[in-house]
């Protein structure tokens, strides 16, 4: 475990002297712009494990990405090494197609306390629901960021995250009714409590999500990466590039469908990912929106 190696991977070369919000935000933004949120291991015959050394080798040395249990576990390790007060929480993700929160706690996120104030740091959600800055853990306060306006609300010790997006401009009208497009302007993202969690609390979920035919992650091959002005996503054969605030209160969403032979080249050029095994793209309709 080598902090210099991690920072070389993310391109961060700023100061590490202060454990303040500004430094945390900078480290976090370098992470989400260098390390994709992806589940490609499932679709190229690899097993995803939660051993930190394995996660480190995958993301830092092999220059891959990972899902929340990998990205946020690595991020928390980095922050703890730097002296931050960081701990794990567990969330239940909202399913817009069923209009309900999942009954299984599948999302790992990080809580960081700075000068007595709590923040949520989540580098493992991807697409347009990926926060770009640590969010202050306060109920009912709009927290505008480049992706849109995020907000926590708390009720009976349960916290809820939602996001309000801008209007969308889709030049390729063939995709204007795509099931990948989020139709609602305000979207519930997940709910969580402040009960501290450990990686052990996610062992079953890690296996379930990569093996169950009911899992979103077995039904779609996903790779998404935040950019300086938006994000890009490869879901199955569909490449999406989104530019935030392309015009006033409007995001530009560009779609293109790739041929099989273009997928690996696109992963390399757009996401800096080179796979060791052959990827079999999958995109079952529904279940996932950008």
N, C-alpha and C positions, 0 to 999 in steps of 0.2 A: 504494500500500500504506500504509494508515493504521491505526496501532494503536488510536487513539481510536475510529475508526469500527468496528473489529472489536469492541472492548469494549462499545460502545453496542449492537451486534448481540447480544452474549451477555448483556448486563446486568451485567457484572462492574465493580464500582467500588471494589474493595479496593486495598490497597497493592501497589506494584510494586517497592518498594525492595530487597527481599531475594529472591535466587534460591534459596529454600528449598522443602522438600517441602510445607509448609503452603500457601504461595502457589501452587505448582504444582497442588495438589489443588483449590484453590478455582477457579482459572482453568479447569481441566479440567472440573469439575462444571458450571460455567456454560455451557461449550461444549456438553456432551452434553444439557443440558436446554433449549437454545435452537436447536441445529442438528440437524435430523433426519438419520438414516441413511436415504437414499432413492435409488432408481434410476428415478425417474419420467421423467427425460429420455428414456430408452429407449422409453417407452410414450406419449410425446407428440411424437415426431418430432424430438427434439433430439439433438445429438451431444455425448457427454461427452469433454472433452479434459483433458490434464494440465498445460496451461500455467497457472502459478501466478496470473497476472493474471486469467485467465478464471475460475479457481476462486474467487478473491477476489471478483470481481464477482458471480458466481452466489450464493455463500453470504452474503456481507456486504451487498452492495447490493440484490440481488434477493430476499434473505431466503429462499433455498432451502436444501436440505440437499445431501448428496452421499454417495458410497460411500467406502470406506477411503482410496483414492488421493487423494480430494479433501479429506475431513475431516482426515486425519492430516497431509497435506502442509501444509494451512493452519495447523494447530495447531503443527507443528514450526517453521514460519516465525515465528509469534508468539513461541514460546519462545526461538528463536535471537535475535530482535530484543531480547528482554528480558535476554539474557546467559546463558541456560541452555546447557549442553552437550547438544545434541540431535542425533540421527542416525537414519537410516532402517534398518529391518530388513525382511526379507521372509519371509512365512509360507505354509505349505501348509495349507489348511482341511480339516478332517475332514468326510467325507460319511457320515452315520449310515446312510443307505439302502444304501450300498455297503460300509459298515464298513471304510473305508480313507481315508487322506489323499489329497488331490488330487495329481496328478503335476505340475501347473502352479503356480508360485508366484504366487498371485493377491492375497495380502493384504499391504498395506503397514502397518507399525506403527512406533512411535517409541521409541527408547531414550534415556533422559535420565540423565545422571550428576550426582549431587549429593554433594559432599564424599566422593568416591571410591566411593559406592554407586550401583549401576545400577538403574534402574527402567524398567518397560515402561509406556508411556502409549499407550493404544489407544482413540481416540474414533470408531472406524469399524467397529464390528461389529453394533451394534443388538440389539434384543429382549432376552431374558433373559441373553444372553452378553456384554452390554456391561458392562465393568468400570466401577465408579463412582469408584475411586481408583487412582492409579498403583500398580503392583504391584512390590514388591521382587524383583529378579531373583536368586532363591535357590531351590535345589532342595529339594523335599520338605517345604516349609513351608506349612501351611494358612493362607490369608489371607482371613478372613471379611470380607464386605462386605454391604451391603444386598441385592444380588441373590442372594447365596448364598456358598458357600465356593469360592474359586478356589485353584488350586495349580499351580506349575511343578514339573516333574521334568526332570532332565537326564541324558542317556545318550549317551556317545560324542560329546560336543560338540553334540548335538541337544537342543533344549529343547521340552518339550510342555506345553501349557496344558490343564487340565481344570477342570470346574466341577460342584459338587454342589448340587443344588437342594432346595427344601423340597417337601412334599406340596402338591397343588393342589386347590382347591375350585372346581368349575365349576357355578354355579347353573343355567345352561341346559344341561340334560342332553342336548339334541340335539347338543351339541358335545363330549360327553364322550369320544367316540372320534375326534375330528377329527384329521386327519393333520398339522395344525399343532401339536398338542400333543406336547411332548417326553415320551416314555414312560419313559426311563431316568432314575434319580435322579442318576447320575454320568455326565457327558457329556464326551467329548474335544472340544476346540474347534479347536486348530491346533498345528502344530509349526514350529519355525524354528531357524536358526542365528544366530550373532552376527556373521556376515559383513556388513560395512557395504554398504548398497545405495544406489542413486540412483534418481531418478524415471525415468531412462532404462531401468532394469531392468524397468519396468512398462508400457512403451509397447505392446508386443504384446498383453499381457494386457488392457489397457484396451480395445483394439479387439475382441479376441476375446470378452470378456465381454458386450459390448453388441451383437454381431452373430451369434454362433454359436447355432444352434438347440439345441445341447447345454448352453448356459449357463443356470444358475439364473436369472440376471437377465433373460434374454429370456422365460423361462417364468412369471415372477411380477412383478407391479408391487408394489413394497415401499416403505412409508414408516413409519419407527418413530422414536419420540422418548421419551427418558427423562423422568420426572416426579420430583417430590420424594419420592414414595412407591412408585414402580414404573415402568411404561412403558406406552405405547400403540402399537398397530401397525395399519396398514391394509394388508392383503395381498389384492390383488384387490378383492373387494367385502366382505371380512370385516374388521370392526373388532374389535380385541381390546384390552381395558384390564385390566392386571394390577396388583394392589396387593400389594406384598411384606409378608410377615409380618402378614397380615390377622388371623389368629389365631396362637397359638403354633405355630411350625414349619409354617405353612400359608400359601400364597399364594392370593389370590382372583383367578380368571381369568374375565373376563366377555366373552362373544362376542355380536356382533350382525351380521346380514347386511344390507348396504345396497342400496338401489335405485340404478340408474344416476344418477338426478338428485340423489341425496344425497351422492355421492362428492366432488364439488368443494366443496360446503358443509362437509363433514366435514374435508377437508384444510385449509380456512381456519380453522375453529373449533377443531379439535383439534391441528393441527400448524403453524398460522400460515403456511401455504403457499398462494400464489395462482399458478397456472400461466398462462403466456402462450399455451400451445397446448392443444388438447383432449386429455385423457388417455383412453387406451383401456385399462381395467383388464384384467389377466390373472392367472389363478391356476390353473396346471396342478397337478394333485394331486401330493402328495409333495414331496420335496427340501428342504423348509424347515420348521424347527420353532421354536417359541417356548418 
